[in-house]
Structures are given as C-alpha cells and as structure tokens.
Amino acid sequence: MIHELRRYQTLPGNLPGLLELLEAKLLPIACRYGTLRGCWTPVSGTMNTVMFLWEYESIEERIAKRAALARDPDWLAIAEEAAGYLIEQQGEFIAPVPFLAEAPCASL
C-alpha cells in the first residue's frame, strides 16, 4: 500500500473556484482512478492550497491509474480549466511509520 500526498496552490482568491470545480467535476472523474482518503485546506502556513491523500495498492497501480486518467476524455475536457486556477502542484509518496500503521493512539 502506498499513499500520495498531492498539493495544489492557487493565486489568492482562486481557491473557492477551484474547490467548486473539484467538487462538481474533477473529483468524480479522478475517483474512478484512485482511492481518495482525504482532502484538506490549511488553516495556517501556505494558504490558497488544497491537499489530497490518495491510496494505491502499489506504485505500479498508481502509474497505470494516473496514465488512464490522463487519457480519460471527461478529464481532458476539464483539465485545462482546472489548470487555470493553479500556480503550483506538488506530489510526494508517503508511508506510515511501522509502529503507527494501525490505530495510532491505541498503540501508545
């Protein structure tokens, strides 16, 4: 199991529009190609940002699913509009530490 933390930063004032687009159009398509475990916006630090945590069985599954998403006609129809909101995109693969992989507080 792997997780990918993706961050998208918008210009000031553009985050509400991006969130509306995500809810109405982007996430219903993207969720065909991965398991979304969470979506957050910061209350401190770098503002105008939305973060997603995606889960995949393996890096190979992630590569295949993201490639399929990139070919999806529904995604292609809306991707350019979404890109207009963004000034930066970051992604990183993360893994839980072994001693907190299951029910973190219960194990302490």
N, CA, C and O atoms as CSV, one atom per row, in Angstrom:
chain,resi,resn,atom,element,x,y,z
A,1,MET,N,N,0.836,-1.173,0.000
A,1,MET,CA,C,0.000,0.000,0.000
A,1,MET,C,C,0.885,1.242,0.000
A,1,MET,O,O,1.819,1.355,0.794
A,2,ILE,N,N,0.577,2.172,-0.904
A,2,ILE,CA,C,1.292,3.445,-0.908
A,2,ILE,C,C,0.267,4.573,-0.871
A,2,ILE,O,O,-0.896,4.401,-1.234
A,3,HIS,N,N,0.736,5.721,-0.424
A,3,HIS,CA,C,-0.096,6.914,-0.382
A,3,HIS,C,C,0.638,8.043,-1.099
A,3,HIS,O,O,1.861,8.164,-1.024
A,4,GLU,N,N,-0.134,8.851,-1.785
A,4,GLU,CA,C,0.425,10.019,-2.455
A,4,GLU,C,C,-0.257,11.258,-1.894
A,4,GLU,O,O,-1.481,11.380,-1.921
A,5,LEU,N,N,0.558,12.171,-1.386
A,5,LEU,CA,C,0.070,13.450,-0.896
A,5,LEU,C,C,0.291,14.470,-2.004
A,5,LEU,O,O,1.429,14.752,-2.381
A,6,ARG,N,N,-0.798,15.021,-2.521
A,6,ARG,CA,C,-0.725,15.994,-3.608
A,6,ARG,C,C,-1.192,17.346,-3.082
A,6,ARG,O,O,-2.203,17.440,-2.387
A,7,ARG,N,N,-0.437,18.398,-3.427
A,7,ARG,CA,C,-0.757,19.768,-3.013
A,7,ARG,C,C,-0.902,20.638,-4.252
A,7,ARG,O,O,-0.098,20.571,-5.183
A,8,TYR,N,N,-1.935,21.444,-4.239
A,8,TYR,CA,C,-2.173,22.377,-5.330
A,8,TYR,C,C,-2.338,23.766,-4.733
A,8,TYR,O,O,-3.147,23.972,-3.828
A,9,GLN,N,N,-1.561,24.724,-5.249
A,9,GLN,CA,C,-1.650,26.102,-4.761
A,9,GLN,C,C,-2.236,26.979,-5.855
A,9,GLN,O,O,-1.889,26.850,-7.030
A,10,THR,N,N,-3.138,27.879,-5.446
A,10,THR,CA,C,-3.777,28.789,-6.381
A,10,THR,C,C,-3.315,30.221,-6.111
A,10,THR,O,O,-2.697,30.511,-5.087
A,11,LEU,N,N,-3.627,31.088,-7.040
A,11,LEU,CA,C,-3.452,32.513,-6.788
A,11,LEU,C,C,-4.434,32.942,-5.704
A,11,LEU,O,O,-5.491,32.327,-5.558
A,12,PRO,N,N,-4.106,33.988,-4.936
A,12,PRO,CA,C,-5.052,34.455,-3.921
A,12,PRO,C,C,-6.428,34.727,-4.539
A,12,PRO,O,O,-6.548,35.360,-5.589
A,13,GLY,N,N,-7.445,34.234,-3.862
A,13,GLY,CA,C,-8.813,34.422,-4.319
A,13,GLY,C,C,-9.333,33.341,-5.246
A,13,GLY,O,O,-10.535,33.285,-5.506
A,14,ASN,N,N,-8.457,32.477,-5.755
A,14,ASN,CA,C,-8.880,31.443,-6.707
A,14,ASN,C,C,-9.267,30.120,-6.055
A,14,ASN,O,O,-9.859,29.265,-6.715
A,15,LEU,N,N,-8.948,29.933,-4.780
A,15,LEU,CA,C,-9.217,28.643,-4.147
A,15,LEU,C,C,-10.712,28.295,-4.126
A,15,LEU,O,O,-11.056,27.152,-4.427
A,16,PRO,N,N,-11.607,29.217,-3.788
A,16,PRO,CA,C,-13.030,28.844,-3.794
A,16,PRO,C,C,-13.514,28.327,-5.152
A,16,PRO,O,O,-14.288,27.371,-5.209
A,17,GLY,N,N,-13.069,28.944,-6.228
A,17,GLY,CA,C,-13.457,28.478,-7.560
A,17,GLY,C,C,-12.911,27.100,-7.869
A,17,GLY,O,O,-13.601,26.271,-8.463
A,18,LEU,N,N,-11.665,26.850,-7.466
A,18,LEU,CA,C,-11.083,25.529,-7.685
A,18,LEU,C,C,-11.825,24.473,-6.871
A,18,LEU,O,O,-12.088,23.379,-7.371
A,19,LEU,N,N,-12.162,24.789,-5.625
A,19,LEU,CA,C,-12.882,23.827,-4.791
A,19,LEU,C,C,-14.244,23.498,-5.386
A,19,LEU,O,O,-14.676,22.346,-5.342
A,20,GLU,N,N,-14.921,24.488,-5.938
A,20,GLU,CA,C,-16.210,24.242,-6.591
A,20,GLU,C,C,-16.039,23.314,-7.794
A,20,GLU,O,O,-16.826,22.389,-7.994
A,21,LEU,N,N,-15.007,23.573,-8.586
A,21,LEU,CA,C,-14.730,22.739,-9.764
A,21,LEU,C,C,-14.359,21.321,-9.346
A,21,LEU,O,O,-14.782,20.352,-9.977
A,22,LEU,N,N,-13.572,21.203,-8.287
A,22,LEU,CA,C,-13.205,19.885,-7.773
A,22,LEU,C,C,-14.443,19.090,-7.373
A,22,LEU,O,O,-14.601,17.933,-7.765
A,23,GLU,N,N,-15.310,19.711,-6.600
A,23,GLU,CA,C,-16.494,19.005,-6.116
A,23,GLU,C,C,-17.438,18.624,-7.251
A,23,GLU,O,O,-17.952,17.507,-7.291
A,24,ALA,N,N,-17.659,19.549,-8.163
A,24,ALA,CA,C,-18.659,19.334,-9.210
A,24,ALA,C,C,-18.174,18.449,-10.353
A,24,ALA,O,O,-18.949,17.661,-10.895
A,25,LYS,N,N,-16.904,18.570,-10.722
A,25,LYS,CA,C,-16.453,17.907,-11.945
A,25,LYS,C,C,-15.196,17.061,-11.798
A,25,LYS,O,O,-15.160,15.927,-12.275
A,26,LEU,N,N,-14.169,17.589,-11.147
A,26,LEU,CA,C,-12.871,16.910,-11.155
A,26,LEU,C,C,-12.833,15.645,-10.299
A,26,LEU,O,O,-12.400,14.592,-10.768
A,27,LEU,N,N,-13.284,15.742,-9.050
A,27,LEU,CA,C,-13.173,14.575,-8.173
A,27,LEU,C,C,-14.036,13.401,-8.615
A,27,LEU,O,O,-13.593,12.259,-8.489
A,28,PRO,N,N,-15.251,13.620,-9.129
A,28,PRO,CA,C,-15.999,12.455,-9.624
A,28,PRO,C,C,-15.251,11.677,-10.714
A,28,PRO,O,O,-15.397,10.460,-10.822
A,29,ILE,N,N,-14.458,12.376,-11.513
A,29,ILE,CA,C,-13.661,11.706,-12.546
A,29,ILE,C,C,-12.421,11.073,-11.926
A,29,ILE,O,O,-12.142,9.899,-12.167
A,30,ALA,N,N,-11.673,11.838,-11.131
A,30,ALA,CA,C,-10.414,11.350,-10.553
A,30,ALA,C,C,-10.642,10.136,-9.660
A,30,ALA,O,O,-9.793,9.247,-9.598
A,31,CYS,N,N,-11.777,10.089,-8.970
A,31,CYS,CA,C,-12.042,8.966,-8.063
A,31,CYS,C,C,-12.306,7.661,-8.799
A,31,CYS,O,O,-12.375,6.604,-8.171
A,32,ARG,N,N,-12.453,7.715,-10.099
A,32,ARG,CA,C,-12.530,6.472,-10.883
A,32,ARG,C,C,-11.167,5.778,-10.929
A,32,ARG,O,O,-11.081,4.588,-11.236
A,33,TYR,N,N,-10.100,6.531,-10.623
A,33,TYR,CA,C,-8.734,6.055,-10.833
A,33,TYR,C,C,-7.887,6.004,-9.567
A,33,TYR,O,O,-6.664,5.897,-9.654
A,34,GLY,N,N,-8.496,6.077,-8.418
A,34,GLY,CA,C,-7.743,6.003,-7.176
A,34,GLY,C,C,-8.689,6.132,-6.005
A,34,GLY,O,O,-9.847,6.517,-6.166
A,35,THR,N,N,-8.187,5.804,-4.818
A,35,THR,CA,C,-8.984,5.906,-3.605
A,35,THR,C,C,-8.574,7.167,-2.868
A,35,THR,O,O,-7.445,7.275,-2.388
A,36,LEU,N,N,-9.485,8.113,-2.780
A,36,LEU,CA,C,-9.222,9.365,-2.081
A,36,LEU,C,C,-9.459,9.149,-0.594
A,36,LEU,O,O,-10.564,8.792,-0.182
A,37,ARG,N,N,-8.424,9.363,0.213
A,37,ARG,CA,C,-8.513,9.153,1.658
A,37,ARG,C,C,-8.740,10.444,2.422
A,37,ARG,O,O,-9.091,10.400,3.601
A,38,GLY,N,N,-8.550,11.588,1.787
A,38,GLY,CA,C,-8.783,12.847,2.483
A,38,GLY,C,C,-8.486,14.028,1.592
A,38,GLY,O,O,-7.757,13.926,0.605
A,39,CYS,N,N,-9.070,15.154,1.967
A,39,CYS,CA,C,-8.870,16.420,1.249
A,39,CYS,C,C,-8.900,17.528,2.294
A,39,CYS,O,O,-9.832,17.607,3.095
A,40,TRP,N,N,-7.881,18.383,2.285
A,40,TRP,CA,C,-7.755,19.420,3.307
A,40,TRP,C,C,-7.351,20.748,2.692
A,40,TRP,O,O,-6.754,20.800,1.617
A,41,THR,N,N,-7.689,21.819,3.396
A,41,THR,CA,C,-7.128,23.143,3.134
A,41,THR,C,C,-6.478,23.597,4.442
A,41,THR,O,O,-7.003,23.307,5.517
A,42,PRO,N,N,-5.363,24.292,4.372
A,42,PRO,CA,C,-4.669,24.688,5.600
A,42,PRO,C,C,-5.378,25.837,6.319
A,42,PRO,O,O,-6.038,26.668,5.696
A,43,VAL,N,N,-5.224,25.863,7.635
A,43,VAL,CA,C,-5.700,26.985,8.435
A,43,VAL,C,C,-4.529,27.850,8.896
A,43,VAL,O,O,-4.721,28.890,9.526
A,44,SER,N,N,-3.314,27.405,8.574
A,44,SER,CA,C,-2.107,28.189,8.827
A,44,SER,C,C,-1.068,27.760,7.792
A,44,SER,O,O,-1.261,26.773,7.083
A,45,GLY,N,N,0.012,28.493,7.712
A,45,GLY,CA,C,1.055,28.155,6.741
A,45,GLY,C,C,0.704,28.683,5.357
A,45,GLY,O,O,0.163,29.780,5.217
A,46,THR,N,N,1.017,27.894,4.342
A,46,THR,CA,C,0.777,28.301,2.956
A,46,THR,C,C,-0.714,28.244,2.655
A,46,THR,O,O,-1.309,27.168,2.600
A,47,MET,N,N,-1.294,29.392,2.464
A,47,MET,CA,C,-2.727,29.477,2.211
A,47,MET,C,C,-2.991,29.286,0.712
A,47,MET,O,O,-2.058,29.096,-0.067
A,48,ASN,N,N,-4.257,29.338,0.320
A,48,ASN,CA,C,-4.648,29.151,-1.080
A,48,ASN,C,C,-4.180,27.795,-1.602
A,48,ASN,O,O,-3.749,27.667,-2.748
A,49,THR,N,N,-4.273,26.797,-0.743
A,49,THR,CA,C,-3.784,25.457,-1.055
A,49,THR,C,C,-4.854,24.426,-0.726
A,49,THR,O,O,-5.615,24.577,0.230
A,50,VAL,N,N,-4.895,23.382,-1.534
A,50,VAL,CA,C,-5.727,22.221,-1.227
A,50,VAL,C,C,-4.831,20.986,-1.335
A,50,VAL,O,O,-4.003,20.880,-2.240
A,51,MET,N,N,-5.014,20.053,-0.390
A,51,MET,CA,C,-4.182,18.859,-0.332
A,51,MET,C,C,-5.070,17.615,-0.398
A,51,MET,O,O,-6.164,17.588,0.165
A,52,PHE,N,N,-4.585,16.602,-1.085
A,52,PHE,CA,C,-5.300,15.342,-1.229
A,52,PHE,C,C,-4.395,14.194,-0.821
A,52,PHE,O,O,-3.190,14.224,-1.070
A,53,LEU,N,N,-4.975,13.189,-0.196
A,53,LEU,CA,C,-4.258,11.967,0.114
A,53,LEU,C,C,-4.919,10.834,-0.672
A,53,LEU,O,O,-6.067,10.468,-0.420
A,54,TRP,N,N,-4.165,10.287,-1.633
A,54,TRP,CA,C,-4.639,9.202,-2.489
A,54,TRP,C,C,-3.964,7.904,-2.058
A,54,TRP,O,O,-2.809,7.905,-1.634
A,55,GLU,N,N,-4.686,6.814,-2.171
A,55,GLU,CA,C,-4.165,5.499,-1.773
A,55,GLU,C,C,-4.167,4.567,-2.980
A,55,GLU,O,O,-5.113,4.542,-3.767
A,56,TYR,N,N,-3.088,3.803,-3.106
A,56,TYR,CA,C,-2.937,2.817,-4.176
A,56,TYR,C,C,-2.332,1.551,-3.590
A,56,TYR,O,O,-1.647,1.592,-2.568
A,57,GLU,N,N,-2.590,0.430,-4.245
A,57,GLU,CA,C,-2.016,-0.841,-3.803
A,57,GLU,C,C,-0.504,-0.878,-4.011
A,57,GLU,O,O,0.217,-1.490,-3.223
A,58,SER,N,N,-0.022,-0.224,-5.067
A,58,SER,CA,C,1.407,-0.258,-5.393
A,58,SER,C,C,1.737,0.935,-6.273
A,58,SER,O,O,0.845,1.617,-6.777
A,59,ILE,N,N,3.019,1.179,-6.452
A,59,ILE,CA,C,3.446,2.258,-7.350
A,59,ILE,C,C,3.042,1.934,-8.787
A,59,ILE,O,O,2.720,2.832,-9.565
A,60,GLU,N,N,3.060,0.657,-9.128
A,60,GLU,CA,C,2.658,0.245,-10.479
A,60,GLU,C,C,1.177,0.555,-10.721
A,60,GLU,O,O,0.797,1.012,-11.799
A,61,GLU,N,N,0.350,0.301,-9.705
A,61,GLU,CA,C,-1.072,0.630,-9.835
A,61,GLU,C,C,-1.254,2.131,-9.993
A,61,GLU,O,O,-2.049,2.580,-10.818
A,62,ARG,N,N,-0.530,2.896,-9.216
A,62,ARG,CA,C,-0.630,4.353,-9.302
A,62,ARG,C,C,-0.253,4.833,-10.692
A,62,ARG,O,O,-0.959,5.657,-11.274
A,63,ILE,N,N,0.846,4.330,-11.231
A,63,ILE,CA,C,1.294,4.738,-12.569
A,63,ILE,C,C,0.232,4.400,-13.605
A,63,ILE,O,O,-0.094,5.233,-14.451
A,64,ALA,N,N,-0.304,3.203,-13.548
A,64,ALA,CA,C,-1.319,2.776,-14.517
A,64,ALA,C,C,-2.594,3.614,-14.398
A,64,ALA,O,O,-3.159,4.033,-15.408
A,65,LYS,N,N,-3.041,3.854,-13.183
A,65,LYS,CA,C,-4.281,4.604,-12.991
A,65,LYS,C,C,-4.124,6.071,-13.380
A,65,LYS,O,O,-5.031,6.645,-13.984
A,66,ARG,N,N,-3.005,6.678,-13.050
A,66,ARG,CA,C,-2.797,8.084,-13.437
A,66,ARG,C,C,-2.667,8.205,-14.955
A,66,ARG,O,O,-3.118,9.192,-15.535
A,67,ALA,N,N,-2.056,7.214,-15.602
A,67,ALA,CA,C,-1.966,7.225,-17.066
A,67,ALA,C,C,-3.358,7.101,-17.688
A,67,ALA,O,O,-3.667,7.771,-18.673
A,68,ALA,N,N,-4.188,6.243,-17.107
A,68,ALA,CA,C,-5.560,6.097,-17.609
A,68,ALA,C,C,-6.358,7.382,-17.398
A,68,ALA,O,O,-7.131,7.784,-18.268
A,69,LEU,N,N,-6.174,8.023,-16.253
A,69,LEU,CA,C,-6.831,9.309,-16.001
A,69,LEU,C,C,-6.420,10.341,-17.041
A,69,LEU,O,O,-7.258,11.093,-17.538
A,70,ALA,N,N,-5.154,10.380,-17.366
A,70,ALA,CA,C,-4.641,11.357,-18.341
A,70,ALA,C,C,-5.217,11.139,-19.738
A,70,ALA,O,O,-5.175,12.048,-20.568
A,71,ARG,N,N,-5.753,9.950,-20.009
A,71,ARG,CA,C,-6.372,9.656,-21.311
A,71,ARG,C,C,-7.899,9.762,-21.283
A,71,ARG,O,O,-8.542,9.705,-22.331
A,72,ASP,N,N,-8.469,9.913,-20.114
A,72,ASP,CA,C,-9.922,9.928,-19.975
A,72,ASP,C,C,-10.498,11.172,-20.660
A,72,ASP,O,O,-10.117,12.289,-20.310
A,73,PRO,N,N,-11.401,11.006,-21.622
A,73,PRO,CA,C,-11.965,12.164,-22.330
A,73,PRO,C,C,-12.689,13.141,-21.404
A,73,PRO,O,O,-12.654,14.350,-21.634
A,74,ASP,N,N,-13.343,12.629,-20.362
A,74,ASP,CA,C,-14.007,13.522,-19.411
A,74,ASP,C,C,-12.992,14.400,-18.690
A,74,ASP,O,O,-13.228,15.589,-18.478
A,75,TRP,N,N,-11.853,13.802,-18.312
A,75,TRP,CA,C,-10.781,14.544,-17.632
A,75,TRP,C,C,-10.166,15.565,-18.580
A,75,TRP,O,O,-9.952,16.717,-18.202
A,76,LEU,N,N,-9.885,15.152,-19.790
A,76,LEU,CA,C,-9.263,16.048,-20.758
A,76,LEU,C,C,-10.143,17.260,-21.047
A,76,LEU,O,O,-9.636,18.349,-21.316
A,77,ALA,N,N,-11.451,17.071,-20.994
A,77,ALA,CA,C,-12.379,18.164,-21.270
A,77,ALA,C,C,-12.349,19.244,-20.196
A,77,ALA,O,O,-12.696,20.391,-20.477
A,78,ILE,N,N,-11.947,18.912,-18.986
A,78,ILE,CA,C,-11.985,19.864,-17.879
A,78,ILE,C,C,-10.599,20.243,-17.356
A,78,ILE,O,O,-10.475,21.215,-16.611
A,79,ALA,N,N,-9.563,19.505,-17.724
A,79,ALA,CA,C,-8.221,19.709,-17.165
A,79,ALA,C,C,-7.667,21.104,-17.443
A,79,ALA,O,O,-7.028,21.695,-16.573
A,80,GLU,N,N,-7.896,21.627,-18.617
A,80,GLU,CA,C,-7.365,22.954,-18.941
A,80,GLU,C,C,-8.003,24.029,-18.068
A,80,GLU,O,O,-7.325,24.950,-17.613
A,81,GLU,N,N,-9.292,23.910,-17.838
A,81,GLU,CA,C,-9.963,24.872,-16.952
A,81,GLU,C,C,-9.368,24.804,-15.551
A,81,GLU,O,O,-9.102,25.834,-14.932
A,82,ALA,N,N,-9.162,23.599,-15.060
A,82,ALA,CA,C,-8.588,23.426,-13.726
A,82,ALA,C,C,-7.182,24.005,-13.651
A,82,ALA,O,O,-6.831,24.649,-12.662
A,83,ALA,N,N,-6.385,23.787,-14.673
A,83,ALA,CA,C,-5.000,24.281,-14.679
A,83,ALA,C,C,-4.955,25.804,-14.575
A,83,ALA,O,O,-3.985,26.361,-14.061
A,84,GLY,N,N,-5.986,26.474,-15.054
A,84,GLY,CA,C,-6.025,27.928,-14.979
A,84,GLY,C,C,-6.086,28.472,-13.562
A,84,GLY,O,O,-5.776,29.643,-13.339
A,85,TYR,N,N,-6.478,27.648,-12.601
A,85,TYR,CA,C,-6.530,28.067,-11.201
A,85,TYR,C,C,-5.187,27.926,-10.495
A,85,TYR,O,O,-4.971,28.548,-9.454
A,86,LEU,N,N,-4.288,27.125,-11.041
A,86,LEU,CA,C,-3.100,26.698,-10.307
A,86,LEU,C,C,-1.870,27.534,-10.603
A,86,LEU,O,O,-1.665,28.002,-11.723
A,87,ILE,N,N,-1.047,27.713,-9.557
A,87,ILE,CA,C,0.279,28.288,-9.757
A,87,ILE,C,C,1.369,27.285,-9.408
A,87,ILE,O,O,2.519,27.438,-9.821
A,88,GLU,N,N,1.000,26.247,-8.638
A,88,GLU,CA,C,1.999,25.236,-8.279
A,88,GLU,C,C,1.300,23.927,-7.935
A,88,GLU,O,O,0.194,23.913,-7.396
A,89,GLN,N,N,1.974,22.828,-8.262
A,89,GLN,CA,C,1.490,21.496,-7.924
A,89,GLN,C,C,2.663,20.692,-7.398
A,89,GLN,O,O,3.747,20.706,-7.981
A,90,GLN,N,N,2.443,19.987,-6.293
A,90,GLN,CA,C,3.482,19.140,-5.716
A,90,GLN,C,C,2.869,17.794,-5.355
A,90,GLN,O,O,1.686,17.701,-5.030
A,91,GLY,N,N,3.677,16.775,-5.417
A,91,GLY,CA,C,3.233,15.451,-5.006
A,91,GLY,C,C,4.376,14.688,-4.394
A,91,GLY,O,O,5.527,14.828,-4.808
A,92,GLU,N,N,4.056,13.879,-3.407
A,92,GLU,CA,C,5.077,13.033,-2.805
A,92,GLU,C,C,4.431,11.756,-2.308
A,92,GLU,O,O,3.268,11.745,-1.905
A,93,PHE,N,N,5.198,10.686,-2.341
A,93,PHE,CA,C,4.739,9.409,-1.826
A,93,PHE,C,C,5.136,9.323,-0.363
A,93,PHE,O,O,6.258,9.663,0.012
A,94,ILE,N,N,4.203,8.863,0.458
A,94,ILE,CA,C,4.457,8.777,1.888
A,94,ILE,C,C,4.045,7.391,2.386
A,94,ILE,O,O,3.215,6.717,1.777
A,95,ALA,N,N,4.638,6.986,3.499
A,95,ALA,CA,C,4.325,5.688,4.105
A,95,ALA,C,C,4.217,5.885,5.610
A,95,ALA,O,O,4.955,6.687,6.183
A,96,PRO,N,N,3.306,5.163,6.256
A,96,PRO,CA,C,3.208,5.276,7.711
A,96,PRO,C,C,4.419,4.642,8.381
A,96,PRO,O,O,5.010,3.698,7.857
A,97,VAL,N,N,4.776,5.167,9.533
A,97,VAL,CA,C,5.832,4.506,10.307
A,97,VAL,C,C,5.250,3.206,10.853
A,97,VAL,O,O,4.068,3.158,11.194
A,98,PRO,N,N,6.056,2.157,10.942
A,98,PRO,CA,C,5.532,0.837,11.307
A,98,PRO,C,C,4.757,0.804,12.618
A,98,PRO,O,O,3.745,0.109,12.710
A,99,PHE,N,N,5.204,1.536,13.630
A,99,PHE,CA,C,4.551,1.453,14.935
A,99,PHE,C,C,3.254,2.244,15.008
A,99,PHE,O,O,2.561,2.184,16.023
A,100,LEU,N,N,2.902,2.999,13.940
A,100,LEU,CA,C,1.644,3.742,13.926
A,100,LEU,C,C,0.793,3.416,12.693
A,100,LEU,O,O,-0.099,4.185,12.337
A,101,ALA,N,N,1.058,2.309,12.059
A,101,ALA,CA,C,0.344,1.956,10.838
A,101,ALA,C,C,-1.128,1.652,11.103
A,101,ALA,O,O,-1.969,1.923,10.246
A,102,GLU,N,N,-1.452,1.104,12.248
A,102,GLU,CA,C,-2.843,0.755,12.601
A,102,GLU,C,C,-3.223,1.490,13.886
A,102,GLU,O,O,-2.430,1.518,14.828
A,103,ALA,N,N,-4.381,2.068,13.947
A,103,ALA,CA,C,-4.947,2.721,15.143
A,103,ALA,C,C,-3.880,3.399,15.991
A,103,ALA,O,O,-3.581,2.918,17.083
A,104,PRO,N,N,-3.298,4.497,15.527
A,104,PRO,CA,C,-2.153,5.125,16.201
A,104,PRO,C,C,-2.293,5.332,17.703
A,104,PRO,O,O,-1.400,4.923,18.445
A,105,CYS,N,N,-3.348,5.935,18.179
A,105,CYS,CA,C,-3.444,6.230,19.602
A,105,CYS,C,C,-3.641,4.991,20.455
A,105,CYS,O,O,-3.239,4.965,21.618
A,106,ALA,N,N,-4.245,3.982,19.895
A,106,ALA,CA,C,-4.468,2.739,20.651
A,106,ALA,C,C,-3.154,2.027,20.963
A,106,ALA,O,O,-3.080,1.258,21.921
A,107,SER,N,N,-2.112,2.279,20.158
A,107,SER,CA,C,-0.848,1.557,20.357
A,107,SER,C,C,0.114,2.305,21.272
A,107,SER,O,O,1.196,1.793,21.560
A,108,LEU,N,N,-0.238,3.474,21.726
A,108,LEU,CA,C,0.680,4.250,22.574
A,108,LEU,C,C,0.320,4.144,24.039
A,108,LEU,O,O,0.992,4.736,24.884
